[in-house]
Amino acid sequence: GQRTGRQGGGVSLLYAGRITHEKGVHTAVEAIAQLVHDHDLTDLKLTIVGDGDPDYVTRLHQLVEEKNLASFVDFLPAQPKEALPTLYRQADILLFTSIWAEPFGRVIVEAMASGVVVVGTAVGGAAEILVDVENALTFTPDDPASLASQLKRLIESPDLREKLAKSARRTAVDKFDLRRMTAEIESYL
């Protein structure tokens, strides 16, 4: 298996944010199902962090059960912002799965600054920062197969992960005044 995660055990994927349909979190769960069941990539773990629409949250839990993913997907309640650097530090890949355009979120920038590779939809504000194969991998909104194939590339290529992580960090530093943010993050590293 791929023993290349930051903790030495597999590849760690993170979703952090509101849990609502337009955030596309179901796309992440369905992509994990494809990786595990269709591609036999089982050395991975998705952590979904946040709160949101209770009906949608229930639906996600049902999806995890239906697809037999209980050992591959963890749910955590929304975390205080001080807890996020620790989550980033444990993650290899941040999933940004939004279906509809939304303003740019700081989670992406903070993750990039922390050396996490972003796999995301280039919608709304994210389209201005995520450049496919340059500093991130992008996929078609609401398309689990598209997300799964990008994740498969990353899981199978630690070199690509490293290249994108370096470039992501540069992007974050160049485009945003990260001095304060990075100082906050590094105080946790």
Short mmCIF file of the C-alpha atoms (twelve columns), coordinates in Angstrom:
data_MODEL
# 
_entry.id   MODEL 
# 
loop_
_atom_site.group_PDB 
_atom_site.id 
_atom_site.type_symbol 
_atom_site.label_atom_id 
_atom_site.label_alt_id 
_atom_site.label_comp_id 
_atom_site.label_asym_id 
_atom_site.label_seq_id 
_atom_site.Cartn_x 
_atom_site.Cartn_y 
_atom_site.Cartn_z 
_atom_site.pdbx_PDB_model_num 
ATOM 1   C CA . GLY A 1   0.000   0.000  0.000   1 
ATOM 2   C CA . GLN A 2   0.888   3.661  -0.135  1 
ATOM 3   C CA . ARG A 3   2.485   4.494  3.199   1 
ATOM 4   C CA . THR A 4   3.076   8.104  2.378   1 
ATOM 5   C CA . GLY A 5   0.610   10.127 4.471   1 
ATOM 6   C CA . ARG A 6   1.898   12.818 6.751   1 
ATOM 7   C CA . GLN A 7   1.438   10.478 9.705   1 
ATOM 8   C CA . GLY A 8   3.038   7.591  7.839   1 
ATOM 9   C CA . GLY A 9   -0.243  5.739  7.395   1 
ATOM 10  C CA . GLY A 10  -1.971  6.156  4.089   1 
ATOM 11  C CA . VAL A 11  -3.320  9.301  2.495   1 
ATOM 12  C CA . SER A 12  -5.343  11.653 4.639   1 
ATOM 13  C CA . LEU A 13  -8.099  13.712 2.965   1 
ATOM 14  C CA . LEU A 14  -9.867  16.621 4.616   1 
ATOM 15  C CA . TYR A 15  -13.108 18.504 3.997   1 
ATOM 16  C CA . ALA A 16  -13.649 21.474 6.310   1 
ATOM 17  C CA . GLY A 17  -16.606 23.816 6.002   1 
ATOM 18  C CA . ARG A 18  -20.367 24.049 6.028   1 
ATOM 19  C CA . ILE A 19  -22.098 20.793 5.221   1 
ATOM 20  C CA . THR A 20  -24.825 21.665 2.738   1 
ATOM 21  C CA . HIS A 21  -25.797 20.304 -0.661  1 
ATOM 22  C CA . GLU A 22  -24.309 23.210 -2.625  1 
ATOM 23  C CA . LYS A 23  -20.966 22.534 -0.904  1 
ATOM 24  C CA . GLY A 24  -20.944 19.198 -2.735  1 
ATOM 25  C CA . VAL A 25  -19.748 17.075 0.178   1 
ATOM 26  C CA . HIS A 26  -21.594 14.042 -1.253  1 
ATOM 27  C CA . THR A 27  -19.207 14.221 -4.230  1 
ATOM 28  C CA . ALA A 28  -16.302 13.523 -1.856  1 
ATOM 29  C CA . VAL A 29  -18.038 10.528 -0.255  1 
ATOM 30  C CA . GLU A 30  -18.991 9.068  -3.641  1 
ATOM 31  C CA . ALA A 31  -15.429 9.576  -4.948  1 
ATOM 32  C CA . ILE A 32  -14.036 7.723  -1.913  1 
ATOM 33  C CA . ALA A 33  -16.459 4.871  -2.660  1 
ATOM 34  C CA . GLN A 34  -15.071 4.649  -6.207  1 
ATOM 35  C CA . LEU A 35  -11.448 4.684  -5.016  1 
ATOM 36  C CA . VAL A 36  -12.083 1.988  -2.408  1 
ATOM 37  C CA . HIS A 37  -14.428 -0.304 -4.330  1 
ATOM 38  C CA . ASP A 38  -13.521 0.250  -7.994  1 
ATOM 39  C CA . HIS A 39  -9.810  1.077  -7.800  1 
ATOM 40  C CA . ASP A 40  -8.916  -0.934 -4.691  1 
ATOM 41  C CA . LEU A 41  -7.196  2.085  -3.103  1 
ATOM 42  C CA . THR A 42  -7.933  1.422  0.542   1 
ATOM 43  C CA . ASP A 43  -5.059  3.133  2.356   1 
ATOM 44  C CA . LEU A 44  -6.938  6.383  2.731   1 
ATOM 45  C CA . LYS A 45  -9.145  8.247  5.155   1 
ATOM 46  C CA . LEU A 46  -11.530 11.167 4.603   1 
ATOM 47  C CA . THR A 47  -12.281 13.452 7.547   1 
ATOM 48  C CA . ILE A 48  -15.358 15.667 7.143   1 
ATOM 49  C CA . VAL A 49  -15.310 18.599 9.550   1 
ATOM 50  C CA . GLY A 50  -18.237 20.952 9.993   1 
ATOM 51  C CA . ASP A 51  -21.917 21.438 10.701  1 
ATOM 52  C CA . GLY A 52  -24.765 22.312 8.388   1 
ATOM 53  C CA . ASP A 53  -28.140 21.227 7.115   1 
ATOM 54  C CA . PRO A 54  -29.269 18.362 9.411   1 
ATOM 55  C CA . ASP A 55  -31.125 16.507 6.635   1 
ATOM 56  C CA . TYR A 56  -28.113 16.662 4.359   1 
ATOM 57  C CA . VAL A 57  -25.771 15.569 7.169   1 
ATOM 58  C CA . THR A 58  -28.053 12.565 7.769   1 
ATOM 59  C CA . ARG A 59  -27.992 11.787 4.050   1 
ATOM 60  C CA . LEU A 60  -24.172 11.799 4.082   1 
ATOM 61  C CA . HIS A 61  -24.109 9.378  7.001   1 
ATOM 62  C CA . GLN A 62  -26.551 7.135  5.105   1 
ATOM 63  C CA . LEU A 63  -24.355 7.318  2.000   1 
ATOM 64  C CA . VAL A 64  -21.330 6.211  4.059   1 
ATOM 65  C CA . GLU A 65  -23.331 3.213  5.338   1 
ATOM 66  C CA . GLU A 66  -24.761 2.288  1.921   1 
ATOM 67  C CA . LYS A 67  -21.296 2.352  0.372   1 
ATOM 68  C CA . ASN A 68  -19.655 0.476  3.266   1 
ATOM 69  C CA . LEU A 69  -17.253 3.306  3.997   1 
ATOM 70  C CA . ALA A 70  -17.463 3.447  7.790   1 
ATOM 71  C CA . SER A 71  -13.756 2.677  8.151   1 
ATOM 72  C CA . PHE A 72  -12.773 5.267  5.512   1 
ATOM 73  C CA . VAL A 73  -14.823 8.332  6.503   1 
ATOM 74  C CA . ASP A 74  -14.855 10.198 9.835   1 
ATOM 75  C CA . PHE A 75  -17.207 13.025 10.784  1 
ATOM 76  C CA . LEU A 76  -16.127 15.756 13.214  1 
ATOM 77  C CA . PRO A 77  -18.223 18.707 14.415  1 
ATOM 78  C CA . ALA A 78  -17.227 22.221 13.364  1 
ATOM 79  C CA . GLN A 79  -13.899 23.127 14.978  1 
ATOM 80  C CA . PRO A 80  -12.745 26.443 16.405  1 
ATOM 81  C CA . LYS A 81  -10.422 28.195 14.038  1 
ATOM 82  C CA . GLU A 82  -7.422  27.539 16.355  1 
ATOM 83  C CA . ALA A 83  -7.936  23.804 15.808  1 
ATOM 84  C CA . LEU A 84  -7.670  24.019 12.015  1 
ATOM 85  C CA . PRO A 85  -3.856  24.186 11.738  1 
ATOM 86  C CA . THR A 86  -3.671  20.799 13.469  1 
ATOM 87  C CA . LEU A 87  -6.147  19.365 10.968  1 
ATOM 88  C CA . TYR A 88  -4.166  20.798 8.060   1 
ATOM 89  C CA . ARG A 89  -0.970  19.356 9.486   1 
ATOM 90  C CA . GLN A 90  -2.500  15.866 9.506   1 
ATOM 91  C CA . ALA A 91  -3.934  16.157 6.006   1 
ATOM 92  C CA . ASP A 92  -2.294  15.382 2.680   1 
ATOM 93  C CA . ILE A 93  -5.154  16.623 0.501   1 
ATOM 94  C CA . LEU A 94  -7.878  19.209 1.053   1 
ATOM 95  C CA . LEU A 95  -11.107 18.648 -0.868  1 
ATOM 96  C CA . PHE A 96  -12.976 21.720 -2.062  1 
ATOM 97  C CA . THR A 97  -16.168 20.282 -3.536  1 
ATOM 98  C CA . SER A 98  -18.473 23.279 -4.005  1 
ATOM 99  C CA . ILE A 99  -21.010 22.935 -6.813  1 
ATOM 100 C CA . TRP A 100 -22.052 26.584 -6.989  1 
ATOM 101 C CA . ALA A 101 -19.876 29.668 -7.149  1 
ATOM 102 C CA . GLU A 102 -19.154 31.178 -3.791  1 
ATOM 103 C CA . PRO A 103 -16.771 33.816 -2.552  1 
ATOM 104 C CA . PHE A 104 -13.261 32.674 -1.926  1 
ATOM 105 C CA . GLY A 105 -12.810 30.847 1.384   1 
ATOM 106 C CA . ARG A 106 -9.806  31.168 3.648   1 
ATOM 107 C CA . VAL A 107 -9.702  27.407 4.239   1 
ATOM 108 C CA . ILE A 108 -8.168  26.908 0.790   1 
ATOM 109 C CA . VAL A 109 -5.457  29.510 1.347   1 
ATOM 110 C CA . GLU A 110 -4.650  28.300 4.845   1 
ATOM 111 C CA . ALA A 111 -4.415  24.709 3.631   1 
ATOM 112 C CA . MET A 112 -2.154  25.750 0.736   1 
ATOM 113 C CA . ALA A 113 0.035   27.735 3.117   1 
ATOM 114 C CA . SER A 114 0.332   24.626 5.277   1 
ATOM 115 C CA . GLY A 115 1.555   22.513 2.374   1 
ATOM 116 C CA . VAL A 116 -1.686  20.612 1.815   1 
ATOM 117 C CA . VAL A 117 -2.544  19.818 -1.808  1 
ATOM 118 C CA . VAL A 118 -5.972  21.118 -2.823  1 
ATOM 119 C CA . VAL A 119 -8.215  19.114 -5.126  1 
ATOM 120 C CA . GLY A 120 -11.150 21.348 -5.892  1 
ATOM 121 C CA . THR A 121 -13.764 22.717 -8.221  1 
ATOM 122 C CA . ALA A 122 -12.716 25.897 -9.984  1 
ATOM 123 C CA . VAL A 123 -15.930 27.761 -9.182  1 
ATOM 124 C CA . GLY A 124 -16.407 31.268 -7.829  1 
ATOM 125 C CA . GLY A 125 -13.454 32.673 -5.912  1 
ATOM 126 C CA . ALA A 126 -11.566 29.373 -6.071  1 
ATOM 127 C CA . ALA A 127 -11.246 29.720 -9.858  1 
ATOM 128 C CA . GLU A 128 -8.913  32.664 -9.282  1 
ATOM 129 C CA . ILE A 129 -6.397  30.623 -7.323  1 
ATOM 130 C CA . LEU A 130 -6.624  26.929 -8.232  1 
ATOM 131 C CA . VAL A 131 -4.626  26.228 -11.400 1 
ATOM 132 C CA . ASP A 132 -4.940  22.624 -12.560 1 
ATOM 133 C CA . VAL A 133 -1.658  20.665 -12.440 1 
ATOM 134 C CA . GLU A 134 0.201   23.821 -11.473 1 
ATOM 135 C CA . ASN A 135 -0.721  24.403 -7.834  1 
ATOM 136 C CA . ALA A 136 -3.741  22.112 -7.404  1 
ATOM 137 C CA . LEU A 137 -5.841  19.559 -9.247  1 
ATOM 138 C CA . THR A 138 -9.319  20.580 -10.326 1 
ATOM 139 C CA . PHE A 139 -12.373 18.503 -11.136 1 
ATOM 140 C CA . THR A 140 -15.847 18.950 -12.562 1 
ATOM 141 C CA . PRO A 141 -18.393 20.083 -9.946  1 
ATOM 142 C CA . ASP A 142 -20.783 17.370 -8.738  1 
ATOM 143 C CA . ASP A 143 -18.849 14.699 -10.672 1 
ATOM 144 C CA . PRO A 144 -17.478 11.998 -8.333  1 
ATOM 145 C CA . ALA A 145 -15.715 10.127 -11.163 1 
ATOM 146 C CA . SER A 146 -13.787 13.287 -12.084 1 
ATOM 147 C CA . LEU A 147 -12.771 13.790 -8.431  1 
ATOM 148 C CA . ALA A 148 -11.875 10.113 -7.999  1 
ATOM 149 C CA . SER A 149 -9.585  10.137 -11.032 1 
ATOM 150 C CA . GLN A 150 -7.721  13.235 -9.787  1 
ATOM 151 C CA . LEU A 151 -7.365  11.697 -6.323  1 
ATOM 152 C CA . LYS A 152 -6.085  8.464  -7.858  1 
ATOM 153 C CA . ARG A 153 -3.347  10.437 -9.675  1 
ATOM 154 C CA . LEU A 154 -2.262  12.082 -6.445  1 
ATOM 155 C CA . ILE A 155 -2.429  8.945  -4.320  1 
ATOM 156 C CA . GLU A 156 -0.313  7.074  -6.836  1 
ATOM 157 C CA . SER A 157 2.222   9.862  -7.266  1 
ATOM 158 C CA . PRO A 158 3.878   11.202 -4.113  1 
ATOM 159 C CA . ASP A 159 6.113   13.236 -6.464  1 
ATOM 160 C CA . LEU A 160 3.127   15.059 -7.911  1 
ATOM 161 C CA . ARG A 161 1.797   15.659 -4.391  1 
ATOM 162 C CA . GLU A 162 5.106   17.162 -3.344  1 
ATOM 163 C CA . LYS A 163 5.369   19.347 -6.440  1 
ATOM 164 C CA . LEU A 164 1.827   20.692 -6.045  1 
ATOM 165 C CA . ALA A 165 2.256   21.235 -2.299  1 
ATOM 166 C CA . LYS A 166 5.369   23.370 -2.886  1 
ATOM 167 C CA . SER A 167 3.687   25.348 -5.611  1 
ATOM 168 C CA . ALA A 168 0.526   25.786 -3.507  1 
ATOM 169 C CA . ARG A 169 2.564   27.180 -0.668  1 
ATOM 170 C CA . ARG A 170 4.210   29.660 -3.044  1 
ATOM 171 C CA . THR A 171 0.828   30.717 -4.441  1 
ATOM 172 C CA . ALA A 172 -0.524  31.297 -0.951  1 
ATOM 173 C CA . VAL A 173 2.483   33.391 0.019   1 
ATOM 174 C CA . ASP A 174 2.517   35.387 -3.230  1 
ATOM 175 C CA . LYS A 175 -1.170  36.158 -3.470  1 
ATOM 176 C CA . PHE A 176 -2.156  36.787 0.111   1 
ATOM 177 C CA . ASP A 177 -0.740  38.641 3.020   1 
ATOM 178 C CA . LEU A 178 0.030   35.468 4.853   1 
ATOM 179 C CA . ARG A 179 2.607   36.748 7.251   1 
ATOM 180 C CA . ARG A 180 0.174   36.828 10.138  1 
ATOM 181 C CA . MET A 181 -1.756  33.764 9.011   1 
ATOM 182 C CA . THR A 182 1.412   31.746 8.442   1 
ATOM 183 C CA . ALA A 183 2.781   32.809 11.824  1 
ATOM 184 C CA . GLU A 184 -0.428  31.555 13.421  1 
ATOM 185 C CA . ILE A 185 -0.175  28.282 11.528  1 
ATOM 186 C CA . GLU A 186 3.531   27.782 12.199  1 
ATOM 187 C CA . SER A 187 3.081   28.332 15.907  1 
ATOM 188 C CA . TYR A 188 1.143   25.044 15.771  1 
ATOM 189 C CA . LEU A 189 3.565   23.131 13.544  1 
# 
